[in-house]
Amino acid sequence: MKEKMIIVGAGFLANEIVDFIEHYDLYDIVGFTVNKEYLREDTYLGRPVYPMENLEDYYGPDEVKLFMAISWYQEMMGVREVKFNELKARGYHFANVISPRSYIWTDELGEGNWICDNVYIGYKAKLGSNNIFRACCDVQHYSVVGDNCFIADYTMVAGHVTIGDRSFIGISCAIHNRVNIGKKCVVGGGCVIKYDVPDYSLCIANNATIVQRDEKSIEKYVDSTNLKNK
C-alpha cells in the first residue's frame, strides 16, 4: 500500500510533480495544502485543498507525508525554506520523490528532495533537504549539497564539491573537483566553475565572471529575472 501524500502548494510546479508521482506510481496524493490567504477553491486537480494553518484537523503528522511544490524562484528558495521548517516544527515529515530512472550511490539523503529522471548521485555524496535535482544532472563522489538548493538539467558537479544552502545552479554548468560554492549563490547556465565562489555571488556564463552581492540583492536578482519562468 502506497504512503499518503499531501502536496504543499497548488501552482504550476504542483502540476508537474503530480504528473511525475503518478507516472511512476510513487505515492497516493490525497490533497494539497496552501495558506488560507491563497485558498481560492476547495479542490485542485480533482483533490481537496486544505488550509495549511490547521492541516492537523484533516491529516496529522503520522498519517501523511508532505512534499514541497512552492516555486524555487520566490526569494531564492526562501519561501520554500520557511514553509518546510514551519511544517517540520509541527511534526510533519517530507518524502523524497525519486525517479526509478535515477542512480543513487549514497544513503546520506535528507528529506523532501526531488530527484528527476537520469540523475546520478555518486558514491558517498551527501544531500541535504528540500532540494531539486532536475533531469540528467550529475553530483559526483563525496560532494555535499546543502538545503534548499536547485541544480538544473545537465549540470555536472565533480567530486568533493560543496554547494551551500539556497544556491541555484543553472542548466549545463560544470563545477570542477574540490570547488566550494557558497550559500545563496546563482551560477548562470553554462558556467564552468574552477575556483571557489563566495557567499551571495552571481556567476555569469561569459567566462564565469563572479559578481559578489549582498544577501538581499542576490535574492532580488533571482526574483527579477526570467528564472521565475523556468
TAMOBEL-V152557 format. One record per residue. N is the residue number from 1. RES is the residue in three letters. NEAR is the number of other C-alpha atoms within 12 Angstrom. Layout:
# TAMOBEL-V152557
n->[N:N]
res->[RES:RES]
near->[NEAR:NEAR]
This chain:
# TAMOBEL-V152557
n->[1:2:3:4:5:6:7:8:9:10:11:12:13:14:15:16:17:18:19:20:21:22:23:24:25:26:27:28:29:30:31:32:33:34:35:36:37:38:39:40:41:42:43:44:45:46:47:48:49:50:51:52:53:54:55:56:57:58:59:60:61:62:63:64:65:66:67:68:69:70:71:72:73:74:75:76:77:78:79:80:81:82:83:84:85:86:87:88:89:90:91:92:93:94:95:96:97:98:99:100:101:102:103:104:105:106:107:108:109:110:111:112:113:114:115:116:117:118:119:120:121:122:123:124:125:126:127:128:129:130:131:132:133:134:135:136:137:138:139:140:141:142:143:144:145:146:147:148:149:150:151:152:153:154:155:156:157:158:159:160:161:162:163:164:165:166:167:168:169:170:171:172:173:174:175:176:177:178:179:180:181:182:183:184:185:186:187:188:189:190:191:192:193:194:195:196:197:198:199:200:201:202:203:204:205:206:207:208:209:210:211:212:213:214:215:216:217:218:219:220:221:222:223:224:225:226:227:228:229:230]
res->[MET:LYS:GLU:LYS:MET:ILE:ILE:VAL:GLY:ALA:GLY:PHE:LEU:ALA:ASN:GLU:ILE:VAL:ASP:PHE:ILE:GLU:HIS:TYR:ASP:LEU:TYR:ASP:ILE:VAL:GLY:PHE:THR:VAL:ASN:LYS:GLU:TYR:LEU:ARG:GLU:ASP:THR:TYR:LEU:GLY:ARG:PRO:VAL:TYR:PRO:MET:GLU:ASN:LEU:GLU:ASP:TYR:TYR:GLY:PRO:ASP:GLU:VAL:LYS:LEU:PHE:MET:ALA:ILE:SER:TRP:TYR:GLN:GLU:MET:MET:GLY:VAL:ARG:GLU:VAL:LYS:PHE:ASN:GLU:LEU:LYS:ALA:ARG:GLY:TYR:HIS:PHE:ALA:ASN:VAL:ILE:SER:PRO:ARG:SER:TYR:ILE:TRP:THR:ASP:GLU:LEU:GLY:GLU:GLY:ASN:TRP:ILE:CYS:ASP:ASN:VAL:TYR:ILE:GLY:TYR:LYS:ALA:LYS:LEU:GLY:SER:ASN:ASN:ILE:PHE:ARG:ALA:CYS:CYS:ASP:VAL:GLN:HIS:TYR:SER:VAL:VAL:GLY:ASP:ASN:CYS:PHE:ILE:ALA:ASP:TYR:THR:MET:VAL:ALA:GLY:HIS:VAL:THR:ILE:GLY:ASP:ARG:SER:PHE:ILE:GLY:ILE:SER:CYS:ALA:ILE:HIS:ASN:ARG:VAL:ASN:ILE:GLY:LYS:LYS:CYS:VAL:VAL:GLY:GLY:GLY:CYS:VAL:ILE:LYS:TYR:ASP:VAL:PRO:ASP:TYR:SER:LEU:CYS:ILE:ALA:ASN:ASN:ALA:THR:ILE:VAL:GLN:ARG:ASP:GLU:LYS:SER:ILE:GLU:LYS:TYR:VAL:ASP:SER:THR:ASN:LEU:LYS:ASN:LYS]
near->[7:16:21:27:36:44:44:45:36:37:24:19:25:27:25:22:40:36:18:25:32:19:17:19:20:23:29:26:34:30:34:43:42:33:21:17:12:19:21:17:19:19:18:27:22:15:21:24:32:32:29:32:20:18:29:20:12:21:26:21:23:17:21:28:33:41:45:49:39:38:36:36:35:30:30:38:39:31:25:33:30:21:32:35:23:19:31:23:13:19:20:30:32:37:35:32:42:35:28:21:18:24:24:29:22:21:17:23:30:27:32:39:37:40:42:35:29:23:32:34:40:31:23:21:31:31:43:30:37:46:47:46:44:36:30:27:35:40:47:34:28:26:36:38:46:36:36:45:44:46:47:39:31:28:36:37:45:33:28:25:35:36:46:35:33:43:45:49:52:38:31:26:35:34:41:27:26:23:25:30:40:33:36:41:44:53:49:37:29:26:31:32:38:23:22:26:35:27:29:32:35:38:38:24:23:17:17:25:21:27:24:24:23:18:25:19:21:33:32:25:29:36:24:16:18:14:28:21:14:19]
